[in-house]
């Protein structure tokens, strides 16, 4: 076997320029696929971290049954009362996988500067719980500061945040006051004074002119209720999301609680759409790149066969069997794949080092401020790419090599 490997290596050196360009094509193909794969994984992880940690939505969310179907029209009819929240907290306290449990109450109404009024929509959350969720983030986006100004505080119950678009409509600045108005759960109109302590980034560009964020107590006082519309749960490990959803659904039902438990990705349609889009882009890029690689290898092997037809005839005349000829070209092609994959790995390492060194920033969709751009190292993508390149290199050589091995010896020896 070592003799055949040495012979194949020498044959590659005989056509050094052609072999070099084929190896470069394989290396660049590896680089393209894995750079896109690393960027895609970065996008997925960033969207996930942003939703779970930066926006404090957690891994699981508990709603009263029917809230997701009818709660938009009649939200106050599908609230979780204090007894239900207490019962669920007692169940959740038995699970060490649960890190944070926090209630939320999403409200809507009118906000006014005294002269101009406009509609607003706001999640009411416990500020200290939001900070606790963010503190467990592992990625950059999970720890991102999505506001300007001061953080909301448990002690400053009237301090709220609004988007810059909403601030422009009201012509207000940080530190100024506003009045929030909304019907209570009993149907009476209520109004509360508020102080704008931060300009917050909207989770969706469509909400830029209507989004606000308020402490849970402010939301409950405005609606005149102690109830909430959801319970947010942060888990110790994201891998526990589905098992915990099944466990909690069973335990809540056993306790007589009519609730639905939803995972974070079920409540984030934007994430699922982006994930599907990038999966399609990655698949198309994968096909294009590796088609080019296969064609390069086929062209290299075919040209080598044409130039070495008489050599093939000589080997056959000396007693080398057809499978020996096929094996020789298969080894040459496989070596092209190995060298190309090695070059691609070096290219990829250089790109990862450059991105980490330069630390570029960009403004992605649905985000209004610059964030770090990263290319993740994805070991499984690299492994799959190497294996695929080697298999394609081997497969691309088989058809022309089999054709060469079936040449008539006399015809091959007389080939000019």
C-alpha positions, 0 to 999 in steps of 0.5 A: 500500500505504501508503494501505491501511496508514494506513486500517487503522490509523485503523480500529483507532483508531476502535474503540480500546477493542476493539482495545486489549483484543485487543492485550492478549489477544495480548500476554498470550498471548505472555507466557504461552507464552514464560514457560512455555517459558523455565521449561521450558528452565530445568528441562531445562537444570538437570536436565541440568547436575545429572546431568552436572556436579553428580553427575559422571556426564559425557556418556558412560559406558562399561560392559562388555557385559552390565552394564546387563542383568545387572550389578544381580544379578551386578555383580562379573562385569561389571567392567572390569579395569585392562588394559581401562581402560588401553586405553580411556584410550589411545584417549580420549587421542587425542580433544581433545574429551574433557576428563575420564576417570574410573573409578567403582565402585558398591558396596553392603553394610551400614553400622554405627555399632557398634550398628545396621546398615543397607544402603547403596548408594554410587558410588565416585569419584575426588574430584579428578575429581569436582571437575574435572567440576564445574569445567566446569559452565556452569549454576547447577545444575551448580555446585550444592553438593549436600552439607553438610560437607567435600568428599571427598578423594583423600588421606583415603581413609576419608572418606565422605558419607552422606544425612541419612536414613541418618544418622538411621537410624544416629544419627551426626553429621559427624565420627563413625565408621562401619563399612562391610561388604560381600562382596568380588569373591571372596565373602569378607566385608570391613569397613572403618572410615570417617569421615563427613565430609559429608551428601550429597543423594541423587540420588533421593528413594527413596534418601534412607535408603540412599545414600552416596558414597565415594572410589574407593579406599575402594570398591575396598578394600571389594570387594578389587579394582582393577577398576571397573564404568564409565568416565565421560567428560566432553566439551568440548561437549555437541553432540559426545555422539552423534558421539563415542559413535559414534566411540568405539563403533567404536574400542573394537570395533576394539581388541577391547574388549567394551563398551557406550557410553551417553549421559547421557540414556539413563542418566537416565530421570527427565530423559526423563520430565520432558521429555516431561511438560513438552513435553505441558504446553507443547503444551496451553498453547500450544493454549489460549492461541492458541485464545483469541487467535484467538477474540479476533481473530475477534470483533474483526474480526466486530464491525468488519464488522458496524459498517462494513457500509454502509462496505463497501458504499460502497467496493464501489460506488466500485469497490473489488474484493472482494480489496481488502476482504479485504486491508483487514481482513487488514491490520487483523488483521495489525496487531493481531498485530504490536502484540500481539506487540510488547506481549508482548515488552515483557511478557516482557522485564519478567518476565525483568528482574524474575526476574533482579532478585529472584532467587527460590529454590525446592525442585524435585522430586528436590532437597532444598535451595533453588536459584535459580529462573530463566526463560530467554530462548529466542530460537527460542520467541520467533521461533516465537511471533511468526510463529505470532501473525502467521499466526493473526492473518491467518488469523483475519480471512480468513473474516469478511473474505471474507464481508464482501467477498461482500455484495451492494452494494445490501444492504450500502448499505441495512444499518441 
